[in-house]
Amino acid sequence: MKVRSLPRFFWYSKLSIPLLFILFLTLDAFGQVPAKKDYIVVADSALSQGFVRDIPSEGNTVVYFAKSKRSEHRKFTVADVTEFRLSERMFYKKLIPQGVAGRFVFLEKLPHSSPNLVFWKLHEESPKYYIESSEGLELLDESFRGRLSELFDNPMLDPLLDITRRNDFSLVYLSRTAATIKKPRTFTKLFAIAPHLGYTSQIVRFALPDSNEKGKVTGSSPSIGIDGEVFLTFKRNISLMAGVLWTQFDSQVFIQYPRSQTRIDSDFFLDFSLLQIPAMFRYYIDLSPNKLRMHIGAGYTHAKPSYDRLGAYQAVFEGTTIVTSTRELEMDDSFSGVTLGLGIEKYFRKQRALVFGLRHFNVKGQEDGLVQGLDFQLGYKF
């Protein structure tokens, strides 16, 4: 049995392209691509460019600044500095609600804010988030979703608010979406996991022993798998999915074929499991926003079989003589090929969904083996 494995750099290149793409999109979403020089503004007028050492310290009231890399960092307090920039991150002197008179601290202004509603972050061990509107600056507490719904006053955002969390990425995404949304659309989580059960119909093609012909055997069995998905676009209509799919094959077939002047009757039996690692890009289409969605996908899958029984009972007819024997059947140690998918998703609260899907795979071995299958799936995405 010959086993040929693809070079490691082939697999690395397969993975590196989508990972770099995700990194690019993430950086773009946050606007955190370092490009500008640090600065501080002292007493609302004196602008100094140089190097800010770190985020605010001492209760968000102190920042350390140097005019050059060779000079020593000087300590500036919130009483001296009204704003400063650290790479692409902007910090401003703000009066936060605390006690009777409040307290001045440095707050980070989150990027891509709406014109009339701005999100702010207070850097602590457990970060706090504020929103500034015409009514002033207020803390986002446990009831923040209801308060944000009042401030944005846009019913189209309610499904997004349902899955919004108090963190940088989630609040920035909400702010950007609020400024650009024109019509209702489905809001999904950035990352999703979908375990699924299914039923698979498979066709296995293999080389017949002592012949140039190929045999074919069909079978079906239950399947089980899990998918992980990350959405790559702002509208979350294109995703990269990777997962694991396990299928079982146990079937046999009777094949009669010639060899020179003899006839061979064979009863082939194949019993093996197939573990697949598929990766595909998916494109989503809203059928009914936040209720019903369809996706189509295409990608690549690598499969590793685990053989239990492979062989054949043969009868060789030579004139009036019949010779019976048991033959072993050789198949490949790995398969790879294309995979295609189609699915319908029914959404519930917090963008959880019931998923009905079809997935076709066509994987070839290094020699003559081929496995084709159609997997019917029922899953739950959360």
C-alpha positions in Angstrom: 0.0 0.0 0.0 1.5 3.3 -1.0 1.0 6.4 1.1 2.0 9.8 -0.2 1.5 12.8 2.0 1.5 16.4 0.7 4.4 18.6 1.9 3.8 20.6 5.0 4.2 23.9 3.3 1.1 23.0 1.2 -1.0 22.7 4.3 0.5 25.9 5.8 -0.2 27.9 2.6 -3.8 26.6 2.6 -4.3 27.9 6.1 -2.3 31.1 5.9 -4.3 32.8 3.2 -7.7 32.9 5.1 -5.9 33.7 8.4 -4.2 36.7 6.8 -7.5 37.8 5.3 -9.2 37.6 8.7 -6.4 39.6 10.3 -6.7 42.3 7.6 -10.5 42.6 8.1 -10.2 42.7 11.9 -7.6 45.5 11.8 -9.7 47.4 9.3 -12.8 47.0 11.4 -11.2 48.6 14.4 -9.1 51.1 12.5 -6.1 50.1 14.6 -3.4 50.1 11.9 -0.5 52.0 13.4 0.4 54.9 11.1 0.5 58.2 13.0 2.8 59.6 15.6 1.9 59.9 19.2 1.1 63.3 20.7 -0.3 65.1 23.8 -2.2 68.3 24.0 -1.3 70.3 27.1 -3.7 72.9 28.5 -5.9 72.8 25.3 -3.3 74.5 23.2 0.3 73.2 23.3 0.6 70.2 21.0 3.7 68.0 21.4 4.5 65.1 19.2 6.6 62.2 20.4 6.1 58.9 22.2 3.4 58.0 24.7 4.7 55.1 26.9 1.5 53.3 27.6 -2.2 53.6 28.4 -3.2 55.8 31.3 -2.1 54.7 34.8 -2.8 55.6 38.4 -6.5 55.4 38.1 -6.5 56.6 34.5 -5.2 60.0 35.6 -1.5 59.8 34.5 0.3 59.5 31.2 4.0 59.3 30.4 5.4 61.2 27.4 8.7 61.7 25.7 9.5 64.0 22.8 12.1 61.5 21.4 13.1 57.9 22.0 16.3 59.1 23.6 14.8 61.5 26.1 13.3 60.5 29.4 9.5 60.1 29.7 7.8 62.8 31.8 4.8 62.4 33.9 1.7 64.3 33.0 -1.6 64.2 34.8 -5.2 64.7 33.8 -5.0 68.3 35.1 -2.3 69.0 32.5 -3.4 67.1 29.4 -6.7 67.3 27.6 -6.1 64.7 25.0 -3.4 62.4 23.6 -2.9 59.7 21.0 -1.2 56.4 21.5 -0.7 54.9 18.0 -4.2 55.0 16.6 -5.9 55.1 20.0 -7.4 58.4 21.1 -7.7 59.4 24.8 -9.5 62.4 26.1 -10.0 64.1 29.5 -13.6 63.5 30.5 -15.7 64.0 33.7 -17.3 60.6 34.6 -20.3 60.3 36.9 -18.9 59.4 40.3 -20.1 60.7 43.6 -21.6 64.2 43.8 -19.1 66.2 41.7 -17.8 63.4 39.4 -14.1 62.6 38.6 -11.8 63.6 35.7 -10.1 60.7 34.0 -8.6 59.7 30.6 -11.2 57.8 28.5 -10.4 56.1 25.3 -12.7 57.1 22.4 -13.7 54.0 20.5 -13.4 54.3 16.7 -16.2 54.5 14.1 -18.7 56.1 16.5 -22.0 57.5 15.4 -22.2 61.3 15.0 -24.5 61.8 17.9 -23.6 58.8 20.1 -20.0 58.1 21.1 -18.7 55.1 23.1 -15.9 55.5 25.6 -13.8 53.0 27.5 -12.3 53.3 31.0 -9.2 51.1 31.3 -9.5 49.1 34.5 -9.0 45.4 35.4 -12.6 44.9 34.3 -13.1 47.7 31.7 -16.1 50.0 32.0 -17.9 51.5 29.0 -19.7 54.8 28.7 -21.9 56.3 26.1 -22.1 60.0 25.4 -25.2 61.6 23.9 -27.0 65.0 24.1 -28.0 63.9 27.6 -24.4 63.7 28.7 -22.0 60.8 29.6 -23.5 57.7 31.3 -22.2 54.3 32.3 -23.4 51.2 30.5 -24.5 49.0 33.3 -26.3 45.6 33.3 -29.4 47.1 31.6 -27.3 48.6 28.8 -29.2 46.9 26.0 -32.5 48.6 26.9 -30.8 52.0 27.3 -29.0 51.6 23.9 -32.3 50.8 22.3 -33.7 54.0 23.6 -30.7 56.1 22.5 -30.4 54.7 19.0 -34.2 54.6 18.5 -34.0 52.3 15.5 -36.0 49.0 15.5 -33.8 47.6 12.8 -31.0 47.4 15.4 -32.9 45.5 18.0 -31.8 42.0 16.8 -28.2 43.3 16.9 -28.6 44.7 20.4 -29.8 41.3 21.5 -26.3 39.9 20.8 -24.3 43.0 21.6 -21.8 42.7 24.5 -19.9 45.2 26.5 -16.5 44.9 24.7 -14.6 47.0 22.1 -15.4 44.9 19.1 -19.1 44.5 19.8 -19.7 48.2 20.6 -17.7 49.4 17.6 -19.7 47.1 15.3 -22.9 48.4 16.7 -21.8 52.0 16.2 -20.7 51.4 12.6 -23.9 49.5 11.8 -26.1 52.2 13.2 -24.5 54.7 11.0 -24.9 52.7 7.8 -27.9 50.4 8.0 -30.6 51.2 5.4 -32.9 48.2 5.6 -33.4 45.2 7.9 -30.8 42.4 7.7 -29.8 39.3 9.6 -27.2 39.9 12.4 -25.1 37.0 13.3 -22.5 36.6 15.9 -18.9 37.1 14.7 -18.1 33.5 15.7 -20.5 30.6 15.6 -20.4 26.9 16.4 -22.8 24.4 15.0 -22.9 20.7 16.0 -25.0 18.5 13.7 -26.3 15.0 13.1 -27.0 13.6 9.7 -27.4 10.8 7.3 -24.9 10.1 4.6 -25.2 8.3 1.3 -21.8 7.3 -0.1 -20.2 5.8 -3.2 -16.8 4.1 -3.0 -14.8 3.3 -6.2 -11.7 1.1 -6.0 -9.4 -0.9 -8.2 -10.3 -4.5 -8.8 -7.5 -7.0 -7.9 -5.6 -8.3 -11.0 -7.5 -6.1 -13.3 -7.5 -2.7 -14.9 -11.2 -2.2 -14.2 -12.7 -0.4 -11.2 -15.5 -1.5 -8.9 -18.2 0.5 -7.2 -20.1 -0.1 -4.0 -22.8 2.1 -2.4 -23.9 2.4 1.2 -25.4 4.8 3.7 -25.1 5.5 7.4 -25.6 8.1 10.2 -23.0 10.9 10.5 -22.0 13.4 13.2 -20.0 16.6 13.0 -19.3 20.1 14.3 -18.6 23.3 12.4 -16.9 26.5 13.5 -17.5 29.6 11.5 -16.1 33.1 11.5 -17.8 35.9 9.5 -15.4 37.9 7.3 -17.4 40.9 6.1 -19.1 43.9 7.8 -22.5 42.7 6.7 -21.7 39.2 7.9 -22.8 37.6 4.7 -19.5 35.8 3.8 -17.9 33.4 6.2 -15.1 30.9 6.5 -16.2 27.5 7.9 -14.0 24.7 9.2 -15.1 21.6 10.9 -15.0 17.9 11.5 -17.3 15.3 9.9 -17.4 11.6 10.8 -19.1 9.1 8.6 -19.3 5.3 8.6 -19.4 3.0 5.6 -20.3 -0.7 5.8 -21.4 -2.4 2.6 -20.7 -5.2 0.1 -21.2 -5.8 -3.6 -21.0 -8.8 -6.0 -18.8 -8.1 -9.1 -18.1 -10.5 -12.0 -15.2 -9.6 -14.2 -12.7 -11.4 -16.6 -9.0 -11.9 -16.2 -7.3 -13.2 -19.3 -9.3 -16.4 -20.2 -10.8 -16.8 -16.8 -13.8 -15.5 -15.0 -13.7 -14.2 -11.5 -16.8 -13.9 -9.3 -16.1 -11.7 -6.3 -18.0 -10.6 -3.3 -16.3 -7.4 -2.0 -16.9 -6.2 1.6 -15.8 -2.7 2.8 -16.2 -1.6 6.4 -14.5 1.7 7.4 -15.1 5.1 9.0 -14.1 8.4 7.4 -13.0 11.4 9.4 -13.1 14.6 7.3 -11.7 18.1 8.0 -13.6 20.4 5.6 -13.0 24.1 5.1 -15.2 26.2 2.9 -16.3 29.8 2.2 -20.1 30.4 2.6 -22.3 33.1 1.1 -25.5 34.0 2.9 -28.7 35.3 1.4 -31.5 36.7 3.6 -34.9 35.1 2.8 -36.5 36.9 5.8 -34.2 39.1 7.9 -33.5 37.7 11.3 -35.9 34.8 10.7 -34.8 32.7 7.6 -31.5 32.6 5.8 -29.9 30.5 3.1 -26.3 29.8 2.4 -24.2 28.2 -0.4 -20.6 27.2 0.0 -17.6 25.6 -1.6 -14.3 24.5 -0.4 -11.7 21.8 0.3 -11.8 18.7 2.5 -9.2 16.3 3.7 -10.3 12.8 4.8 -8.6 10.1 6.9 -10.1 6.6 6.8 -10.0 4.0 9.5 -10.4 0.5 8.0 -12.0 -2.3 9.9 -12.5 -4.8 7.1 -11.5 -4.7 3.4 -11.5 -7.7 1.2 -13.2 -10.1 -1.2 -14.4 -13.7 -1.4 -13.4 -14.9 -4.9 -14.2 -17.8 -7.1 -11.9 -18.2 -10.2 -13.3 -20.3 -13.0 -10.6 -22.0 -15.1 -12.2 -24.5 -17.4 -14.0 -27.0 -15.2 -12.0 -26.0 -12.1 -13.2 -23.5 -9.6 -10.7 -22.1 -7.1 -12.0 -20.1 -4.2 -10.0 -17.8 -2.0 -10.1 -14.7 0.2 -8.4 -11.6 -1.1 -7.3 -8.5 0.7 -8.3 -5.2 -0.8 -5.9 -2.3 -0.7 -7.2 1.3 -0.5 -5.6 4.7 0.1 -4.6 6.0 3.5 -5.9 9.5 2.9 -8.3 11.3 0.5 -8.7 14.9 -0.5 -11.0 16.9 -2.8 -13.8 19.4 -3.1 -16.8 19.9 -0.9 -20.0 21.9 -1.7 -22.7 22.9 0.6 -26.3 24.3 0.7 -28.3 25.1 3.8 -31.3 26.9 5.3 -31.2 28.5 8.8 -34.2 29.3 11.0 -33.3 31.9 13.6 -34.5 32.4 17.1 -33.5 34.7 20.0 -29.9 35.9 20.3 -29.3 34.7 16.8 -29.3 31.0 17.6 -30.5 29.0 14.6 -31.8 25.6 13.5 -29.8 24.5 10.5 -30.9 22.2 7.7 -28.1 21.4 5.3 -26.8 19.3 2.4 -23.1 18.8 1.9 -21.5 17.0 -1.0 -17.9 15.7 -1.0 -15.8 14.2 -3.7 -12.4 13.0 -2.4 -9.7 11.1 -4.2 -6.8 9.0 -2.9 -3.2 9.0 -4.1 -3.9 5.8 -6.1 -7.2 4.7 -7.6 -9.6 5.2 -4.7 -12.5 7.6 -4.7 -15.2 8.4 -2.2 -18.2 10.4 -3.0 -21.0 11.3 -0.6 -24.1 13.4 0.1 -24.6 14.3 3.7 -28.0 15.4 5.0 -27.5 17.5 8.2 -29.6 18.8 11.0 -27.8 21.1 13.4 -28.1 23.9 15.9 -26.0 27.1 15.6 -25.1 29.1 18.6 
